[in-house]
Amino acid sequence: MITKTIFGSPMDTGAITAEIPVVQDILYYNVSVQEKEIVFTCPLGTDDIVYGLGETMGRVNKRGGRYISFNTDTAEHEESNPSLYASHNFLLVDGKEKFGVFFDTPAKVTFEIDYKNSGEIRVICHTRDLKLYQIQENSPYAIVRTLLKAIGPCYLPPLWAFGYGQSRFGYKTPKDFTDVVKGHAENRIPLDYICMDIDYMDGYRDFSVNEENFPDLKGFVQDLKDQGIRLVPIVDAGVKIQPGEAVYESGIKGGHFCRNKEGGFFQAGVWPGMTHFPDFFDENAREWFGNQYQFYTNRGIEGFWNDMNEPAIFYSEYTKGPRKLGFFLDMILGEKRKEKKKQDLIRDYQSFFHNVEGKRVRHYDVHNLFGALMTRASSEGLQRLLDHRFLLFSRSSYIGASRYGGIWTGDNTSKWEHLMLNVRHMASVNLCGFLFSGADTGGFMGNSNRELLLRWLAFSAFTPLMRNHTGCFTKNQEAYQFGDTAAFRKVISLRYRLLPYIYSEYMKAALTSDMYIKPLAFEYPGCEAIEDQLLVGGSIMIAPFVKEGTSRTVYLPEDMTMVRYDGEFHCTPAKKGKITLEAGYDEVVFFIRKGKLLPIGPEITNIRDYNVENLTLLGDGDSYALYTDDGLTRDCTMENVRYL
C-alpha cells in the first residue's frame, strides 16, 4: 500500500506516475514544520536495517551516515563526500516495522541515519513544499516493487546497449577510434560501441563536430556500423554562446534558456567557455532541446550519454574564475581552489531561474531535478526522431528519470574501494528504479592496473551497462593494453555468453516493475550484513572480488551450483554455509541458485552474431522463462517470453 501526504504547494517532479490516495496521517515519523524547512524524525530499533538513497557513499545499510541530496560534480569522491551526482530520496526501514518513505522534493534534503549513534533517522527537507509517499508492505522487496510500480515503466535499451563499450576522454580523431576497433579485433576481445567524449566536438559545442578531424561523420558512423561498432557521443548541459550559430540562435529566439537575476539569459562557463543552460523545466525548452539530437540521428547515431548536468559550472557571470582552464586549474591548484568553487557554485545556483508553469523559480530551490529533466528532454526527443529503441544514460538523476534512460555513477577512481562502491551502488540504485546502470569500469581518475581492471570487468560483466571509461590524464585502459590479453578476452567473453540471461532478466524486470540486482537479504533474510554479494536476476548470485588477491570468503544461504568460467564453464555443487573461494585473475566464479536454470549462449564478439537458438542450460531447475525479441523495435511485452 502506498499513500501520499502533501506539504505546502509542491511542484510536480514527475517522479510518480500512478494515482496515489492523499492522506493526512504520517506514520512512524514525527514532523516539525519550521520557518524554512520540515524536519522528520523516526526512532530506530537497534537491529533495524536502513536501505535506500541510491547513489550515495557508504554501505548499502545507510545506518551511521549523513547524506545530502544536492547533486554535485564530485570527481575523486571519497567516503567523506555527503553528496554525489544524483538525488534518490527514498528510505526503506527493515525491522520490526517495515516501511518505505520517498521525500519527493527537488530541493536540498539532509539525511542523518543513526548519525553519531543517535538511534533515530532525522530528515531535514530544506523547503516547506514536498510530497511524502509512505509505503507499507510485509517485506523490503515488496516495498521496493510498490515504489517501482508507482514510478512507472522502466527505460528499455536496445539489445546492442548490453554489449561491451570502450571509452576514454582523449579519443580525438577517427584513427583513435579505429585503433580501438583494431585492438579489440586483433585480440578477439568483444566490442559493440565506443563512446565519444568532448574531443569530437567543434570547440566543445553540443550538436557539433570537429569537421577537420571528422569531415564525414555520417560516413564514419556507417563504416563502423558495417563492422558492428556504434559510436556513442557525449552531450553536455550547456549550449555555447556563439552568435550566428544555428542551435544558439534558435534557443535565443525561442527563449529556451535559463534567466539570470536581471532577466537576461544566465551565462555560465563550462567546457566550451560561456554557455547558456536550456531551461529543462519548461516544456517548450525540453522539446526544443530534444529536437537538437537530430544533428546526430541524421548521421546514423543511436546512442548518447548526457554529462555535466548537475549542472557543473566552472565559473559564471557572477563569480570570478579561470576563463579557459576551468577544471584543469582546479586540479592544479588543489583543495584551496576547490573550496572556493563550492562557495561559488551555491552563489551561481542562487543566481539563475526557471520557468515552471509560468512562475519564476530559483534554480537552487529545484536544483536536484535539472539533470533528470535533461534526460527526459533527450529521451522524448529521441522517441520522436527514431522509430526504435536507443541507448541513453546520464550522470545526474532523480527518482523517476529511470523511465527515460539509464545512469552511470560518475567520475570514480581506479582503486579497489571504488570497485566495492560500485557493488554497493548497483544494489542501491536498483532500489530506486535505475535498472540500466553501471560505473566507469576500471575507474575514471587515476591509473588502473591489470588485476584491478580484470576484477572490475568480472563484476561489470553482470551489470546492464558495461563500459570501460577513463580520463585524459590516465594511462590507456583498453583491455589490450595490459600485456597478455587472454585473461581479458575470457572475462569479457563471459558477458556475451551470459547475454541471453542478462537481456532476458533485465527486460522481464523492466516490464514487470521488478529489480534486476537485489541485496542478498531481499531473498535470504538473515544476510543483511553481507554487502559484497548480490543477486542478479532470478538465477544468479555473485560474489565479486573487491580486494587484491585470489581468495575470499563467500556465504551460501542455501545449496547452490558453483560455476567457474575460464573460457569454459565448470559446474560443481556447493553446500550451504561459508566457503573459501579461490579464483585466478583470469577466472570468474559465480553461483546458480537452487532450483534455477541459467541459459548460456555461444561465444561471440559482437551483438550482430547474437542468437538464442542453441542455448546451453546450466543449473538444476525445471524450466527457464526466456525473454526474446528483435532487440530494437519498441514492441516489448511479456508475450515475448517463451519457456526452455
C-alpha positions as CSV (number, residue, x, y, z in Angstrom):
1,M,0.0,0.0,0.0
2,I,1.3,3.5,-0.9
3,T,-0.2,6.8,0.2
4,K,0.7,10.5,-0.3
5,T,0.8,13.4,2.1
6,I,1.2,17.0,0.7
7,F,3.0,19.8,2.5
8,G,2.7,23.3,1.2
9,S,2.5,23.7,-2.6
10,P,5.0,21.3,-4.1
11,M,5.8,21.2,-7.8
12,D,5.2,18.1,-9.8
13,T,8.6,16.4,-10.2
14,G,7.2,13.7,-12.4
15,A,8.8,11.0,-10.2
16,I,5.5,9.2,-9.5
17,T,3.1,8.5,-12.4
18,A,0.5,6.4,-10.5
19,E,-2.6,7.9,-8.9
20,I,-1.9,7.7,-5.2
21,P,-4.5,8.4,-2.5
22,V,-3.9,11.5,-0.3
23,V,-3.9,11.0,3.5
24,Q,-3.1,13.3,6.4
25,D,-1.6,10.8,8.8
26,I,2.2,10.5,9.0
27,L,3.2,7.0,10.0
28,Y,6.4,6.3,12.0
29,Y,7.8,9.8,11.7
30,N,7.4,12.9,13.9
31,V,7.0,16.1,11.9
32,S,8.2,19.6,12.8
33,V,7.3,22.3,10.3
34,Q,9.7,25.2,10.7
35,E,10.1,28.6,9.1
36,K,12.1,27.4,6.1
37,E,12.2,23.6,6.4
38,I,10.4,20.5,7.5
39,V,12.2,18.1,9.9
40,F,11.1,14.4,10.1
41,T,12.4,12.2,12.9
42,C,11.9,8.5,13.4
43,P,13.2,6.2,16.1
44,L,15.3,3.2,15.0
45,G,15.5,-0.2,16.6
46,T,18.9,-1.5,17.5
47,D,18.9,-4.0,14.7
48,D,16.9,-2.1,12.1
49,I,18.4,-2.0,8.6
50,V,18.0,1.1,6.5
51,Y,18.2,0.8,2.7
52,G,17.9,3.4,0.0
53,L,19.3,6.7,-1.1
54,G,20.6,5.2,-4.3
55,E,23.8,6.8,-5.4
56,T,25.5,7.9,-2.2
57,M,28.7,7.0,-0.5
58,G,28.8,4.4,2.3
59,R,27.3,1.0,2.8
60,V,24.1,-0.5,1.5
61,N,22.8,-0.3,5.0
62,K,22.9,3.5,5.5
63,R,23.0,3.5,9.3
64,G,25.7,5.7,10.8
65,G,25.9,8.1,7.9
66,R,25.0,11.7,7.0
67,Y,24.0,12.1,3.4
68,I,22.9,15.3,1.5
69,S,20.7,15.2,-1.6
70,F,22.3,18.1,-3.6
71,N,23.5,16.9,-7.0
72,T,27.2,17.7,-7.2
73,D,30.0,17.2,-9.7
74,T,32.2,15.2,-7.3
75,A,35.3,13.9,-9.1
76,E,37.6,11.8,-6.9
77,H,34.9,11.3,-4.4
78,E,35.8,9.8,-1.0
79,E,33.9,8.3,1.9
80,S,33.5,11.8,3.4
81,N,31.6,13.2,0.5
82,P,28.0,13.7,1.6
83,S,26.7,14.4,-2.0
84,L,27.3,12.7,-5.3
85,Y,25.8,13.3,-8.8
86,A,22.2,12.1,-8.0
87,S,19.4,12.6,-5.5
88,H,17.4,9.5,-4.7
89,N,15.3,10.4,-1.6
90,F,13.9,7.0,-0.8
91,L,14.5,5.3,2.5
92,L,13.4,1.8,3.5
93,V,13.4,0.6,7.1
94,D,13.6,-3.2,7.7
95,G,13.0,-4.1,11.3
96,K,10.1,-4.9,13.5
97,E,8.2,-2.4,11.4
98,K,8.8,-2.4,7.6
99,F,8.1,0.7,5.6
100,G,9.4,2.9,2.9
101,V,9.3,6.7,2.5
102,F,10.0,8.8,-0.5
103,F,10.6,12.5,0.2
104,D,9.6,14.0,-3.2
105,T,11.2,17.4,-3.5
106,P,13.8,18.8,-5.9
107,A,15.2,20.9,-3.1
108,K,18.1,20.0,-0.9
109,V,17.5,17.3,1.7
110,T,19.8,16.1,4.5
111,F,19.5,12.6,5.9
112,E,21.1,11.7,9.2
113,I,20.6,8.0,9.8
114,D,21.6,6.9,13.3
115,Y,24.3,9.5,12.8
116,K,26.7,9.7,15.8
117,N,24.6,6.8,17.3
118,S,21.5,9.0,17.7
119,G,19.2,6.0,17.5
120,E,17.0,7.8,15.0
121,I,16.5,8.9,11.4
122,R,16.5,12.6,11.0
123,V,15.5,14.1,7.6
124,I,15.7,17.8,7.0
125,C,13.9,18.9,3.9
126,H,15.2,22.4,3.2
127,T,11.8,23.5,1.9
128,R,8.2,23.6,3.1
129,D,6.9,22.2,-0.2
130,L,7.0,18.5,-0.8
131,K,5.1,15.3,-1.3
132,L,5.7,12.5,1.1
133,Y,5.0,9.0,-0.1
134,Q,4.6,6.2,2.5
135,I,4.7,2.5,1.6
136,Q,3.7,-0.3,3.9
137,E,4.3,-3.9,2.8
138,N,5.4,-7.1,4.5
139,S,9.0,-7.2,3.2
140,P,11.7,-4.9,1.8
141,Y,11.4,-6.5,-1.6
142,A,7.6,-5.9,-1.7
143,I,8.1,-2.2,-0.6
144,V,10.5,-1.6,-3.5
145,R,8.2,-3.2,-6.0
146,T,5.4,-1.0,-4.9
147,L,7.6,2.0,-5.4
148,L,8.7,0.8,-8.9
149,K,5.1,0.3,-9.9
150,A,4.3,3.9,-8.8
151,I,7.2,5.3,-10.7
152,G,6.1,3.7,-13.9
153,P,7.7,1.6,-16.8
154,C,11.4,1.5,-16.8
155,Y,13.6,2.6,-19.8
156,L,14.2,-0.2,-22.4
157,P,17.5,0.0,-24.2
158,P,18.2,-1.9,-27.5
159,L,20.0,-5.2,-27.3
160,W,23.3,-3.8,-28.5
161,A,23.4,-1.5,-25.5
162,F,24.1,-4.6,-23.4
163,G,27.3,-5.2,-25.3
164,Y,30.8,-4.1,-24.1
165,G,31.7,-0.4,-24.6
166,Q,35.0,1.3,-24.6
167,S,35.5,4.9,-23.8
168,R,38.2,7.5,-23.0
169,F,38.4,11.2,-22.5
170,G,41.0,11.8,-25.2
171,Y,39.9,10.0,-28.3
172,K,40.1,12.9,-30.8
173,T,40.4,11.6,-34.4
174,P,38.9,8.7,-36.5
175,K,42.2,6.9,-36.0
176,D,41.8,6.9,-32.3
177,F,38.5,5.1,-32.7
178,T,39.6,2.7,-35.5
179,D,42.7,1.8,-33.4
180,V,40.3,0.7,-30.6
181,V,38.3,-1.4,-33.1
182,K,41.5,-2.9,-34.4
183,G,42.9,-3.6,-30.9
184,H,39.8,-5.5,-30.0
185,A,39.5,-7.4,-33.3
186,E,43.2,-8.4,-33.3
187,N,42.9,-9.8,-29.8
188,R,39.4,-11.3,-30.3
189,I,38.0,-9.2,-27.5
190,P,34.3,-8.5,-27.8
191,L,33.2,-4.9,-28.5
192,D,29.9,-3.2,-29.5
193,Y,30.3,0.5,-29.1
194,I,32.8,3.3,-28.4
195,C,31.9,6.5,-26.6
196,M,33.0,9.9,-27.9
197,D,33.9,12.3,-25.2
198,I,34.0,16.1,-25.8
199,D,37.1,16.0,-28.1
200,Y,34.9,15.0,-31.1
201,M,33.1,18.4,-30.9
202,D,33.9,21.7,-32.5
203,G,35.2,23.8,-29.6
204,Y,33.4,21.5,-27.1
205,R,30.0,22.7,-28.5
206,D,27.0,20.4,-28.2
207,F,25.4,19.3,-31.6
208,S,28.6,20.0,-33.5
209,V,31.6,18.0,-34.8
210,N,35.2,19.0,-35.5
211,E,35.0,18.8,-39.3
212,E,38.7,19.0,-39.6
213,N,39.0,15.7,-37.8
214,F,35.7,14.2,-38.9
215,P,35.0,15.6,-42.4
216,D,32.3,12.9,-43.0
217,L,30.9,11.9,-39.6
218,K,27.9,10.2,-41.2
219,G,30.2,8.1,-43.4
220,F,32.5,7.2,-40.5
221,V,29.5,6.2,-38.4
222,Q,28.3,3.9,-41.2
223,D,31.8,2.4,-41.7
224,L,32.0,1.4,-38.1
225,K,28.4,0.1,-38.1
226,D,29.4,-2.1,-41.0
227,Q,31.9,-3.6,-38.6
228,G,29.3,-4.0,-35.9
229,I,30.5,-1.0,-33.9
230,R,28.4,2.0,-32.9
231,L,29.6,5.5,-31.8
232,V,28.0,7.0,-28.7
233,P,28.7,10.7,-28.3
234,I,28.5,12.8,-25.2
235,V,26.1,15.7,-24.9
236,D,26.6,18.3,-22.1
237,A,24.1,20.5,-20.4
238,G,25.4,23.9,-21.6
239,V,24.9,25.5,-25.1
240,K,27.8,27.7,-26.1
241,I,27.1,31.4,-26.6
242,Q,28.0,31.8,-30.2
243,P,26.1,34.4,-32.2
244,G,25.3,33.2,-35.7
245,E,25.4,29.5,-34.8
246,A,22.1,27.8,-35.5
247,V,21.5,26.0,-32.2
248,Y,22.4,29.1,-30.2
249,E,20.2,31.4,-32.3
250,S,17.2,29.1,-32.2
251,G,17.5,28.8,-28.4
252,I,17.7,32.6,-28.1
253,K,14.8,33.2,-30.4
254,G,12.6,30.7,-28.6
255,G,13.6,32.0,-25.2
256,H,14.6,28.4,-24.2
257,F,17.4,29.3,-21.8
258,C,17.5,29.9,-18.0
259,R,17.3,33.5,-16.9
260,N,19.6,35.5,-14.6
261,K,18.6,37.8,-11.8
262,E,18.3,40.8,-14.1
263,G,16.0,38.9,-16.5
264,G,18.6,38.2,-19.2
265,F,19.9,34.8,-20.1
266,F,22.2,33.3,-17.4
267,Q,25.8,32.8,-18.5
268,A,28.0,30.0,-17.1
269,G,31.4,28.8,-18.1
270,V,31.9,25.2,-18.8
271,W,34.0,23.3,-21.3
272,P,33.3,25.5,-24.4
273,G,33.6,28.7,-22.4
274,M,30.5,30.8,-21.7
275,T,27.2,28.9,-22.2
276,H,23.5,29.2,-21.6
277,F,21.7,26.4,-19.8
278,P,18.5,25.1,-21.5
279,D,15.5,25.6,-19.2
280,F,14.6,21.9,-18.9
281,F,11.7,22.8,-16.5
282,D,9.9,24.5,-19.4
283,E,8.1,22.0,-21.7
284,N,8.8,24.1,-24.8
285,A,12.5,24.2,-24.0
286,R,12.6,20.5,-23.5
287,E,11.0,19.9,-26.9
288,W,13.5,22.3,-28.5
289,F,16.5,20.6,-26.9
290,G,15.3,17.1,-27.7
291,N,14.9,18.1,-31.3
292,Q,18.6,19.1,-31.5
293,Y,19.5,15.4,-31.3
294,Q,18.6,15.3,-35.0
295,F,22.1,16.5,-35.6
296,Y,23.3,13.1,-34.5
297,T,20.4,10.8,-35.7
298,N,20.7,12.3,-39.2
299,R,24.3,10.9,-39.1
300,G,23.2,7.4,-38.1
301,I,23.9,7.7,-34.3
302,E,21.6,5.9,-32.0
303,G,23.3,6.1,-28.6
304,F,24.1,9.0,-26.2
305,W,25.5,9.8,-22.8
306,N,24.4,13.1,-21.1
307,D,27.0,14.7,-18.8
308,M,27.8,17.8,-16.7
309,N,24.1,18.1,-15.9
310,E,24.1,18.6,-12.1
311,P,24.7,21.2,-13.7
312,A,28.5,21.5,-13.4
313,I,29.8,25.1,-13.5
314,F,33.4,26.2,-13.7
315,Y,32.6,29.9,-13.3
316,S,29.7,32.3,-14.1
317,E,28.9,35.9,-14.9
318,Y,28.6,36.4,-11.2
319,T,31.7,34.5,-9.9
320,K,35.3,35.1,-10.8
321,G,37.1,32.2,-12.2
322,P,39.6,30.9,-14.9
323,R,38.2,31.7,-18.3
324,K,40.0,28.9,-20.2
325,L,41.4,26.3,-17.8
326,G,38.4,25.7,-15.5
327,F,38.5,22.1,-14.3
328,F,42.2,21.7,-15.1
329,L,43.2,24.7,-13.0
330,D,41.1,23.2,-10.1
331,M,43.3,20.1,-10.3
332,I,46.5,22.1,-10.4
333,L,45.6,24.4,-7.5
334,G,44.1,21.7,-5.4
335,E,41.8,22.0,-2.4
336,K,42.0,25.8,-1.8
337,R,40.5,26.4,-5.3
338,K,38.0,23.6,-4.8
339,E,36.7,25.1,-1.6
340,K,36.2,28.4,-3.3
341,K,34.5,26.6,-6.2
342,K,32.0,25.1,-3.7
343,Q,31.1,28.6,-2.4
344,D,30.9,30.0,-5.9
345,L,28.6,27.1,-7.0
346,I,26.0,27.9,-4.3
347,R,26.0,31.5,-5.4
348,D,25.7,30.5,-9.0
349,Y,22.8,28.2,-8.3
350,Q,21.0,31.0,-6.4
351,S,21.5,33.4,-9.4
352,F,19.5,31.8,-12.2
353,F,15.9,30.9,-12.7
354,H,13.5,28.6,-14.4
355,N,10.0,29.0,-15.9
356,V,7.9,26.4,-14.0
357,E,4.4,26.6,-15.4
358,G,4.6,30.4,-15.9
359,K,6.3,31.0,-12.5
360,R,9.8,32.3,-12.0
361,V,11.6,29.7,-9.8
362,R,15.1,30.0,-8.4
363,H,17.4,27.1,-9.6
364,Y,18.7,26.5,-6.1
365,D,15.3,25.5,-4.9
366,V,14.7,22.9,-7.6
367,H,18.4,22.0,-8.3
368,N,18.2,18.2,-7.9
369,L,15.7,17.8,-10.8
370,F,17.8,19.6,-13.5
371,G,19.7,16.5,-14.7
372,A,16.7,14.3,-14.7
373,L,14.8,16.8,-16.9
374,M,17.7,16.9,-19.3
375,T,17.4,13.1,-19.6
376,R,13.6,13.5,-20.2
377,A,14.1,16.1,-22.9
378,S,16.7,13.9,-24.6
379,S,14.6,10.8,-24.4
380,E,11.4,12.4,-25.6
381,G,13.3,14.0,-28.5
382,L,14.8,10.6,-29.5
383,Q,11.4,9.0,-29.3
384,R,10.2,11.5,-31.9
385,L,13.4,11.2,-34.1
386,L,13.8,7.4,-34.1
387,D,11.3,4.7,-34.7
388,H,13.2,2.2,-32.5
389,R,15.0,1.9,-29.1
390,F,18.2,3.9,-28.4
391,L,20.9,4.0,-25.8
392,L,20.8,6.9,-23.3
393,F,22.4,7.2,-19.9
394,S,23.1,10.2,-17.7
395,R,25.4,11.3,-14.9
396,S,22.8,13.3,-12.8
397,S,19.4,11.9,-11.9
398,Y,16.4,12.0,-9.7
399,I,13.9,9.2,-9.0
400,G,11.6,8.8,-12.0
401,A,14.2,9.5,-14.6
402,S,14.5,5.7,-14.9
403,R,11.6,6.0,-17.3
404,Y,13.7,7.9,-19.8
405,G,17.2,6.5,-19.6
406,G,19.9,4.8,-17.5
407,I,22.7,6.2,-15.3
408,W,26.3,5.8,-14.7
409,T,27.8,6.7,-11.3
410,G,30.1,9.5,-12.3
411,D,33.8,10.2,-12.1
412,N,35.1,7.4,-9.9
413,T,38.7,6.4,-9.2
414,S,40.9,3.4,-10.1
415,K,41.1,1.9,-6.7
416,W,39.7,-1.2,-5.0
417,E,37.5,0.9,-2.7
418,H,35.6,2.2,-5.7
419,L,35.1,-1.3,-7.1
420,M,33.4,-2.1,-3.8
421,L,31.4,1.2,-4.0
422,N,30.3,0.1,-7.5
423,V,28.9,-3.2,-6.0
424,R,27.0,-1.2,-3.3
425,H,25.7,1.3,-5.8
426,M,24.2,-1.3,-8.0
427,A,22.2,-2.7,-5.1
428,S,21.0,0.8,-4.0
429,V,20.2,2.4,-7.4
430,N,18.1,-0.7,-8.3
431,L,16.1,0.1,-5.1
432,C,15.3,3.4,-6.6
433,G,14.3,2.2,-10.1
434,F,17.5,2.6,-12.1
435,L,17.9,-0.8,-13.6
436,F,20.1,0.2,-16.5
437,S,23.1,1.3,-14.6
438,G,26.9,0.8,-14.2
439,A,30.1,2.5,-13.4
440,D,33.2,3.6,-15.2
441,T,34.8,0.1,-15.2
442,G,38.4,0.3,-14.2
443,G,38.0,3.8,-12.8
444,F,37.9,7.3,-14.5
445,M,40.5,9.0,-12.3
446,G,43.9,7.5,-11.6
447,N,45.6,4.6,-13.2
448,S,44.2,1.1,-13.1
449,N,46.4,-1.9,-13.1
450,R,45.9,-5.3,-14.7
451,E,44.5,-7.0,-11.6
452,L,42.0,-4.3,-10.7
453,L,40.7,-4.0,-14.2
454,L,40.2,-7.7,-14.6
455,R,38.3,-7.9,-11.3
456,W,36.2,-4.9,-12.2
457,L,35.4,-6.3,-15.6
458,A,34.4,-9.5,-13.9
459,F,31.8,-7.6,-11.8
460,S,30.7,-5.4,-14.7
461,A,30.0,-8.4,-16.8
462,F,26.8,-8.7,-14.7
463,T,25.7,-5.1,-14.8
464,P,23.4,-3.8,-17.6
465,L,25.8,-1.0,-18.5
466,M,29.3,-2.4,-19.1
467,R,31.6,0.4,-20.1
468,N,35.4,0.8,-19.7
469,H,36.0,4.6,-19.3
470,T,38.9,6.6,-18.1
471,G,40.2,10.2,-18.1
472,C,42.7,12.0,-20.4
473,F,45.3,12.2,-17.6
474,T,45.4,8.5,-17.1
475,K,47.3,5.7,-18.8
476,N,45.5,3.8,-21.5
477,Q,42.9,1.5,-20.1
478,E,41.7,-0.6,-23.0
479,A,41.7,-4.3,-22.4
480,Y,44.5,-4.9,-24.8
481,Q,46.9,-2.5,-23.1
482,F,48.0,-4.8,-20.3
483,G,50.2,-7.4,-21.9
484,D,48.8,-10.9,-22.4
485,T,45.2,-10.3,-23.4
486,A,43.9,-13.9,-23.0
487,A,42.5,-13.2,-19.5
488,F,40.7,-10.1,-20.7
489,R,39.3,-12.0,-23.7
490,K,37.9,-14.7,-21.3
491,V,36.3,-12.2,-18.8
492,I,34.6,-10.0,-21.5
493,S,33.6,-13.1,-23.5
494,L,31.7,-14.3,-20.4
495,R,29.5,-11.2,-20.7
496,Y,28.5,-12.2,-24.2
497,R,27.8,-15.8,-23.3
498,L,25.6,-14.6,-20.5
499,L,23.7,-12.2,-22.7
500,P,20.6,-14.4,-23.2
501,Y,20.2,-14.3,-19.4
502,I,21.2,-10.7,-18.8
503,Y,18.9,-9.3,-21.5
504,S,16.1,-11.6,-20.5
505,E,16.3,-10.8,-16.8
506,Y,16.6,-7.1,-17.5
507,M,13.6,-6.9,-19.8
508,K,11.4,-9.0,-17.6
509,A,12.3,-6.8,-14.6
510,A,11.7,-3.6,-16.5
511,L,8.3,-4.8,-17.9
512,T,7.0,-6.0,-14.5
513,S,8.3,-3.3,-12.2
514,D,10.9,-5.6,-10.6
515,M,14.6,-5.3,-9.6
516,Y,17.4,-6.6,-11.8
517,I,20.0,-6.6,-9.0
518,K,19.0,-7.2,-5.4
519,P,20.7,-7.2,-2.0
520,L,21.2,-10.8,-0.8
521,A,18.8,-10.2,2.2
522,F,15.9,-9.5,-0.1
523,E,15.6,-13.2,-0.9
524,Y,17.5,-14.6,2.1
525,P,16.6,-12.9,5.4
526,G,19.5,-13.1,7.8
527,C,22.0,-11.9,5.2
528,E,21.6,-8.2,5.8
529,A,25.2,-7.7,6.8
530,I,26.5,-9.2,3.5
531,E,27.1,-6.4,1.1
532,D,29.8,-7.8,-1.2
533,Q,27.4,-10.5,-2.7
534,L,24.4,-9.7,-4.9
535,L,21.6,-11.4,-6.6
536,V,21.5,-10.8,-10.4
537,G,18.1,-11.7,-11.9
538,G,16.3,-14.7,-10.6
539,S,19.0,-17.4,-11.0
540,I,22.4,-15.9,-10.2
541,M,24.3,-15.0,-7.0
542,I,27.6,-13.2,-7.5
543,A,30.5,-12.7,-5.0
544,P,32.9,-10.4,-6.8
545,F,36.5,-10.0,-5.7
546,V,36.7,-6.4,-4.3
547,K,40.1,-6.7,-2.8
548,E,43.5,-7.6,-4.1
549,G,44.2,-11.3,-4.0
550,T,42.9,-14.6,-5.3
551,S,41.0,-15.8,-2.3
552,R,37.8,-14.6,-0.5
553,T,35.1,-15.9,1.8
554,V,31.6,-16.4,0.4
555,Y,28.5,-17.3,2.3
556,L,26.0,-19.6,0.6
557,P,22.5,-19.1,2.1
558,E,21.4,-22.4,0.5
559,D,22.9,-25.2,-1.6
560,M,23.9,-23.8,-5.0
561,T,25.8,-24.7,-8.1
562,M,29.2,-23.1,-8.3
563,V,30.2,-22.1,-11.9
564,R,33.8,-21.4,-12.7
565,Y,34.4,-19.8,-16.1
566,D,37.9,-19.8,-17.5
567,G,36.9,-19.8,-21.2
568,E,34.7,-22.9,-20.4
569,F,32.0,-23.5,-17.8
570,H,32.8,-25.8,-15.0
571,C,29.9,-26.6,-12.6
572,T,30.2,-28.2,-9.2
573,P,27.8,-28.5,-6.3
574,A,28.4,-26.1,-3.3
575,K,26.9,-26.7,0.1
576,K,25.1,-24.1,2.2
577,G,27.5,-22.2,4.6
578,K,30.8,-20.3,4.4
579,I,33.3,-21.4,1.8
580,T,36.7,-20.1,0.8
581,L,36.7,-19.2,-2.8
582,E,39.9,-19.4,-4.9
583,A,39.9,-17.8,-8.3
584,G,42.7,-16.6,-10.5
585,Y,42.5,-13.2,-12.2
586,D,41.6,-14.9,-15.5
587,E,38.6,-16.7,-13.9
588,V,35.1,-15.6,-13.0
589,V,33.2,-17.6,-10.4
590,F,29.5,-17.2,-9.7
591,F,26.6,-19.3,-8.3
592,I,23.3,-20.6,-9.7
593,R,20.6,-20.7,-7.1
594,K,18.9,-23.9,-6.1
595,G,16.1,-25.0,-8.4
596,K,17.1,-22.4,-11.1
597,L,18.4,-22.6,-14.6
598,L,20.9,-20.3,-16.5
599,P,20.8,-20.1,-20.3
600,I,24.3,-19.8,-21.9
601,G,24.9,-18.7,-25.4
602,P,27.8,-19.4,-27.8
603,E,31.0,-17.4,-27.7
604,I,30.6,-14.3,-29.9
605,T,32.5,-11.0,-30.2
606,N,29.6,-8.7,-31.3
607,I,25.9,-8.4,-30.8
608,R,25.2,-8.9,-34.5
609,D,26.1,-12.6,-34.0
610,Y,23.7,-13.0,-31.0
611,N,21.2,-15.8,-31.2
612,V,19.1,-17.8,-28.8
613,E,18.5,-20.9,-30.9
614,N,21.2,-23.2,-29.5
615,L,21.4,-22.3,-25.8
616,T,23.0,-24.5,-23.1
617,L,21.2,-24.7,-19.8
618,L,23.2,-24.8,-16.5
619,G,21.7,-25.5,-13.1
620,D,19.1,-27.9,-11.6
621,G,15.9,-26.1,-12.4
622,D,13.0,-27.4,-14.4
623,S,12.5,-24.5,-16.9
624,Y,13.6,-21.0,-17.7
625,A,11.4,-18.1,-18.9
626,L,13.5,-16.6,-21.8
627,Y,12.6,-13.2,-23.0
628,T,13.5,-12.7,-26.6
629,D,12.6,-10.1,-29.3
630,D,14.4,-8.4,-32.2
631,G,16.4,-6.2,-29.8
632,L,15.5,-3.0,-31.5
633,T,11.8,-2.2,-32.1
634,R,9.5,-1.0,-29.3
635,D,7.1,-3.9,-29.3
636,C,8.2,-5.2,-25.9
637,T,5.7,-7.1,-23.9
638,M,5.8,-10.2,-21.7
639,E,4.2,-12.0,-24.6
640,N,7.8,-12.3,-25.8
641,V,8.6,-14.8,-23.1
642,R,9.0,-18.5,-24.0
643,Y,9.9,-21.4,-21.7
644,L,13.0,-23.5,-22.2
